[in-house]
Amino acid sequence: MVEKFLALIKSQSLFNKGEPILLAVSGGIDSMVMTHLFTRCNFRFAIAHINFHLRNQDSIDDEAFIVQHSELLSIPHFKIKVDTGERATEKGISIQIAARELRYAWLEKIRKEHGYHFIATAHHSDDSVETVLLNIFRGTGLSGLGGIQAKRGKVIRPLLPFTKREIEAYAKENNLSFRTDKSNLEIEYDRNKIRLKIIPAIEQFYPVIKQTLRDNIFNWQDAISIYQQQIDLLRNRLIDKRDDEIYITISKIQNQKATGTVLFEILRPYGFRSEQIAPIIASFNSISGKVFYSKTHRLLKDRKHLIITDITIPYSSEELIMEQDTEVTTALIQLKIQTIFNSDFKIPMDDSISCLDYDKLEFPLLLRRWNKGDYFYPLGMNGKKKKISDFLINKKIPIHQKEQTFVIVSGEKMACIVGIRIDERFKVTNDSKKFWV
């Protein structure tokens, strides 16, 4: 088993000898076998254990077991207690998802703080088979057939070549102590149903089902690799990055074979789900303005494009402009400012440049996004008052650009809509002596 263990580490380039590894250890048979193999191979490692507060005294005993084992062998160890139930309630998610989020967040924190190169978990080949079956039952694309990966980011799984039986045999052969998690025998969890009920039922008719699925997973992983290469090529052709936004031309998507699959693969990195794809495609032939959300992004259907915006980025919505400022920068806009005294100055014929009468301004000015109810007196409209919302509609400003439109406020008056139109009250006249550009 040691040879097979070392072979996987080498063939999958999991890590190099000498690199410090953080082992996620529950105290169960799988993680204790992994710990023994790391010890036997003289690898540099530490143990990290999480008490999820889910099994009362058993959770306390698991923690005590890990501490005792670590201290006995002089293995560096880290431990934490978390309230998994509270996390699940707060976020409206299942206990299993809450535990997973807490686990990986804490492990990554410890990894970074203490300089460990990778996090090792004790997933094995039976876990991978169960994952694939679970994905199939819940509904999956091709990627869901690839099972658990031996290496993904900073997480490695060096026990993946081994079956549960091989792990149990190794533990028995080496007289290893371990804890038994009784919750693994509870049928209420989906994964346990597959492990304890569904697979044994299939094995009555197809005894080698697990080995067959292992072989299939290996073949599917190759197919997924080829598939992903093509998706990456399509993504590069179909996506246009403009500043902080992603543009996808609708007509190019419509020209693709398997439109829904291509669109899903393009949108998946932004958190959009498979069930959202059909409504998004249906919006192609409707009016502009339809909006779809993932947890991290917003997709806006515009006239010719799908426009994706990250909604997690905090943007400052207000900035003061002082009299002496020559530049003002926010996450969404950059203004270059000049004060000109030359009486021969001519107003540039460029809509992106606003020229105002300096002496009519009341400093400090305020740069902010426009708000519902804002109004101004647009230059060239004979002093007529107009709501900014109506003005932007008349100018046919796309929805996503409206949200990023800023105004400059002088006192309680709108001096201009930046880069679009100034207010009549601040226009340059023949009597103007000083210009704010």
Residue pairs with C-beta under 8 A, 6 or more apart in sequence:
1 37
1 162
1 166
1 170
2 37
2 40
2 41
4 161
4 162
5 37
5 41
5 158
5 159
5 161
5 162
6 41
7 161
8 14
8 150
8 158
8 160
8 161
9 15
9 158
12 150
12 151
13 151
14 118
14 150
14 151
14 156
14 158
15 21
15 117
15 118
15 156
17 43
18 44
19 44
19 117
19 118
20 44
20 45
20 46
20 115
20 116
20 117
21 38
21 43
21 44
21 45
21 46
21 116
21 117
21 118
21 119
21 120
21 156
22 45
22 46
22 48
22 78
22 107
22 110
22 111
22 114
22 116
22 118
22 119
22 120
23 31
23 34
23 35
23 38
23 45
23 46
23 47
23 48
23 119
23 120
24 31
24 48
24 50
24 103
24 107
24 119
24 120
24 121
24 122
25 31
25 32
25 34
25 35
25 47
25 48
25 49
25 66
25 122
26 49
26 50
26 62
26 122
26 179
26 181
27 49
27 62
27 65
27 66
27 69
27 178
27 179
28 122
28 178
28 179
28 180
28 181
29 167
29 168
29 171
29 176
29 178
29 180
30 122
30 123
30 124
30 159
30 167
31 121
31 122
32 69
32 171
32 176
32 177
32 178
33 122
33 159
33 167
33 170
33 171
33 176
34 120
34 122
34 158
34 159
35 45
35 47
35 69
35 75
36 170
36 174
36 176
37 158
38 45
38 120
39 73
39 75
45 75
45 120
46 75
46 76
46 77
46 78
46 114
46 116
47 66
47 69
47 70
47 75
47 76
47 77
47 78
48 77
48 78
48 79
48 106
48 107
48 110
48 119
49 62
49 63
49 66
49 67
49 77
49 78
49 79
49 80
50 79
50 80
50 81
50 82
50 102
50 103
50 106
51 59
51 60
51 62
51 63
51 79
51 80
51 81
51 82
52 59
52 82
52 84
52 99
52 102
53 59
53 81
53 82
53 83
53 84
53 85
54 84
54 85
54 95
54 99
54 183
55 62
55 181
55 182
55 183
58 179
58 181
58 182
61 179
62 179
62 181
63 79
63 81
65 177
65 179
66 77
66 79
67 77
67 79
69 75
69 177
70 76
70 77
71 77
78 110
78 114
80 106
82 102
82 106
84 95
84 98
84 99
84 102
85 95
85 98
87 93
87 98
87 101
87 102
88 94
88 95
88 97
88 98
91 98
93 101
96 189
104 119
104 155
107 119
108 119
108 154
110 116
111 117
111 118
111 119
111 154
117 154
118 154
118 155
118 156
119 154
119 155
119 156
120 155
120 156
120 157
120 158
121 155
121 156
121 157
122 157
122 159
123 148
123 157
123 159
123 160
124 159
124 160
124 162
124 163
124 164
124 167
125 160
125 161
125 162
125 163
125 210
125 214
126 163
126 164
126 195
126 210
127 148
128 147
128 148
128 160
128 214
128 217
129 147
129 199
129 210
129 213
129 214
129 217
130 191
130 194
130 195
130 199
131 147
131 148
132 144
132 145
132 146
132 147
132 213
132 217
133 194
133 198
133 199
133 213
134 190
134 191
134 194
135 144
135 145
136 144
136 145
137 190
137 194
139 274
141 261
141 264
141 265
141 274
142 220
142 223
142 224
142 227
143 224
143 228
145 216
145 217
145 220
145 224
146 217
146 220
146 221
146 224
147 217
147 220
147 221
148 157
148 160
149 157
150 156
150 157
150 158
150 160
151 157
159 167
162 170
163 210
170 176
171 178
183 189
184 192
184 195
185 192
185 196
186 192
187 193
187 196
187 197
199 209
199 210
202 209
203 209
203 210
206 212
231 262
231 265
231 266
234 256
234 262
234 265
234 266
235 265
235 266
237 252
238 248
238 249
238 252
238 253
238 256
238 262
238 266
239 246
239 247
239 248
239 266
240 246
240 247
240 248
240 249
241 247
244 309
244 310
244 313
244 331
244 332
245 307
245 308
245 309
245 400
246 270
246 307
246 308
246 309
247 305
247 306
247 307
247 308
248 266
248 305
248 306
248 307
248 308
249 304
249 305
250 284
250 301
250 304
250 305
250 306
251 304
253 259
253 262
253 263
253 266
253 284
253 306
254 284
256 262
259 281
260 277
260 278
260 281
263 277
263 280
263 281
264 272
264 274
264 277
267 276
267 277
267 280
267 294
267 299
267 308
270 294
270 296
270 297
270 299
270 308
271 294
271 295
271 296
271 297
272 280
272 292
272 294
272 297
272 299
273 294
276 292
276 294
279 292
280 292
280 299
280 301
280 306
283 290
283 292
283 301
284 301
286 301
288 301
288 302
288 303
288 398
288 399
289 300
289 301
289 399
290 300
290 301
291 298
291 299
291 300
291 301
292 298
292 299
292 301
293 299
293 311
296 310
296 311
296 312
297 308
297 309
297 310
297 311
298 308
298 309
298 311
299 306
299 307
299 308
300 306
300 307
300 308
300 309
300 399
300 400
302 398
302 399
302 400
303 398
307 400
309 400
313 331
314 331
315 330
315 331
315 332
316 330
316 331
317 368
317 369
318 366
318 367
318 368
319 328
319 330
319 366
319 367
319 368
320 364
320 365
320 366
320 367
321 328
321 335
321 337
321 363
321 364
321 365
321 366
321 367
321 408
322 363
322 364
323 363
323 364
325 337
326 336
326 337
326 338
327 334
327 335
327 336
327 337
328 334
328 335
328 337
328 367
329 335
330 367
332 404
332 406
333 367
333 404
333 406
333 418
335 367
335 418
337 436
337 437
338 436
338 437
339 358
339 434
339 435
339 436
339 437
340 434
340 435
340 437
341 433
341 434
341 435
343 433
345 435
347 355
347 428
348 355
351 419
351 420
352 419
353 419
353 437
354 408
354 416
354 418
354 419
354 422
354 437
355 422
355 428
355 435
355 436
355 437
356 415
356 416
356 422
356 426
356 427
356 428
356 435
356 436
356 437
357 426
357 427
357 428
357 429
357 432
357 434
357 435
357 436
358 432
358 434
358 435
358 436
359 432
359 433
359 434
360 410
360 425
360 426
361 410
361 415
361 426
361 436
362 410
362 411
365 408
365 409
365 410
365 415
366 408
366 409
367 406
367 407
367 408
367 409
367 418
368 406
368 407
368 409
369 403
369 404
369 405
369 406
369 407
370 388
370 389
370 392
370 405
370 406
370 407
370 417
372 389
373 387
374 387
374 388
374 389
374 407
374 414
375 385
375 386
375 387
375 388
375 414
376 385
376 386
376 388
376 391
376 407
376 413
376 414
376 416
376 417
376 421
376 423
377 383
377 384
377 385
377 386
377 423
377 424
377 425
378 384
378 386
378 391
378 421
378 423
378 424
379 421
379 422
379 423
379 424
379 427
380 424
381 424
383 424
388 407
388 414
388 417
391 417
391 421
392 402
392 405
392 417
392 420
395 420
397 405
397 420
405 417
405 418
405 420
406 417
406 418
407 414
407 415
407 416
407 417
407 418
408 414
408 415
408 416
408 418
409 415
410 426
413 423
413 425
413 426
414 423
415 422
415 423
415 426
416 422
416 423
416 426
428 435
